[in-house]
Amino acid sequence: MKLKFFLITIILFLNSCGYTPMYSSANKTDFNLEKINLKGDEFIINDITNNLNNLSKTNSKKSIIIEGKILYQKTSQTKNLAGDTTQYRLKTTSELTIKSSNQELKLNMNENFDMKNFDEREILENQDNFFEGIFSGSLFDEDKFVIINQATDKIVKVIEILIEKKEKIKKIAILLNANSLEKKSKLRSIFEKKLICVPFYIDNNETLFKFTETFLKQKKINISPFNINFLVNKCNGDRRNLKNELLKIEMFCLNKRNITDDELQKLVCLSENKSINELIDCCLVKDEKNTINILNDNVFNNDDSILITRTFLNKLKRIHKLILNYEENRNLNETIRNAKPPIFWKEKPIVEKQIRTWKPDLIEKLIVDINEIELQIKKNNTNSINLISDFILNTAA
């Protein structure tokens, strides 16, 4: 949303400089992006830079320079009973200068709007509340942006009512996020005929390889095709995680243009180890919600299973020893203070919860179980991530 807003704005300014419109009959842009120097939100800036570089033509005589800053802030406004944010306040501030050989354009924008998330099920179960909030405007104080997730044909009647009363919701943008919709889908038919329907396709290794190759070429960072494949495979088809890894590489290569195989391996695995430790820590304090979130947000694969089981086993052995010491002295601070290897202050709160959560016999059973899981993983590596994930979820429950 934020990327498209800024990108379209910049393209419009390029058009006002006399450049060919993006969707003209010629269907071509004609400008050379000589330099872009933006500060602020990295994700917006990187995406804008990538998109403009794709449109830029090195042989064009119409050179432009873009400078300025783009700031973006997203704050939680309301949460549901599970603690998940259902409404955000989004604020964007931009100061842009677009220079060409004979013209300079300045753009200052401040935008505030609220974004509210719904699941289709929530709306269907409380249609009266949903319509009252939409039509009365009580859902929002600022401009409005509504996202309805998991949309199916079940919500068709709701959409038909919104279309019928569209004059009442002119200032509300509503986006439906659906999975695959067949050609006979009523929801798909409505959006194709009366509204806007945009298909999105799942990334594959080929598209992610090209995306990575383009990013590294623009940043002038030299990485072999073999290592690009390594990055793509590690991210397991998730473009967001791939972007995060590429940004880390960009920061690492600020003062150089090459990264060795060993450096790349350490850089990627450092993030993975941190996620694995967080996953196991949440599991061992029975924080089921965050355990599920970490499993969903990361892209662990079968090759990570042994690392997860070994890390889990080491933590279980440490907790077992700490619990035994605590049962002897009944002093939690002393137990943690005398622990070897030492427990750092950042770890102290989570370790205290783990000691209070478990008894020695239960930890001993988990140690036996995790050893059994490791044996199963070695016998059946193709199903290993499912085995360890099920074990973690059962332990956290």
VENWOWO-V483803 format. One record per run of one state. SS is the DSSP state (H for helix, E for strand, L for the rest). FROM is the first residue (numbers start at 0). LEN is the number of residues. If there is no record, write none. Layout:
ss-><SS SS>
from-><FROM FROM>
len-><LEN LEN>
This chain:
ss-><L H L E L H L E L E L E H L H L E L H L H L E L H L H L E L H L H L E L H L H L H L H L H L H L H L>
from-><0 1 16 31 40 41 55 62 79 84 99 103 119 125 126 136 142 151 152 164 165 169 171 178 185 194 204 218 221 222 224 235 238 252 257 258 260 284 287 297 301 329 331 337 344 357 359 379 380 396>
len-><1 15 15 9 1 14 7 17 5 15 4 16 6 1 10 6 9 1 12 1 4 2 7 7 9 10 14 3 1 2 11 3 14 5 1 2 24 3 10 4 28 2 6 7 13 2 20 1 16 1>
